[in-house]
Amino acid sequence: MNPVLARSLRSLQRNILAGIITIGPLFVTYLIFSFLLGILAKAGLPVVWLLAAIFPGDWLAQPWLQSVMAVVLTLVVLFVVGRVTSQVVGRQAFKLFEAALDRLPFVAKVYTSVRQLLDSMMAKNESSQRVVLVDFPIPGQKSIGFLTRTMTDETTGELLAAVLLPNSINPTSAFLQILPIDRVTETDMNMEQAMSMLMTGGAVGPDKIRFTKPALPAPEDPTPPAPSA
């Protein structure tokens, strides 16, 4: 190959790779915010459409304006709900609402499971934010997971762990693994570090990680040494 052409191709490859490294994080951030803003907009659009029907006008019929108003309206509603439920009267009313949901068989199961998961993920107690490593998908390859709870095998009495394994880049989908607790490697990472590694595909994370479980100390020999002659 012509040396000039080869040098030009290498330069082109380096520049494209540098552009990907520069634009990649911005593109992933854009996708995440677009996803979140899309959910907020969908939640508030019915109210905006109702306002557009009550107050007809060209300015309210603009799609971009409707989306902005829907996002702002949803954020305001979330703020108001959070503010009200943080008060004593609001907490009592929310308990009555949850008690009413408990009477709906299928809805109660789904709501309770999601509520417990969110409480576990958002809790400040470090014991509920245990970031662990498990052998997945094959032994020798570790995946980051969140130990959500422990349970006991009713047959053997062995302690088991329920570990949620979020997918990298898209942590909204995950696998739930139930495995013996001795196959779980606890780490020193916190929730923020683990989520950063997942969202960036490992590009952002701690410099050191506990990959191998520490060896157990050797048991002491209870037999006393024989007296010397």
ABEGO torsion letter per residue (X at the ends): XBAAAAAAAAAAAAAAAAAAAAAAAAAAAAAAAAAAAAAAAAAAAAAAAAAAAABBEAAAABAAAAAAAAAAAAAAAAAAAAAAAABAAAAAAAAAAAAAAAABAAAAAAAAAAAAAAAAAABABAAAABBBBBBOABBGBBBBBBBABBBBBAAAGBBBBBBBBBBBGBAABBBBBBBBAAABBBBABBAAAAAAAAAAGGABEBABBBABBBBBBBBBBABBBBBBX
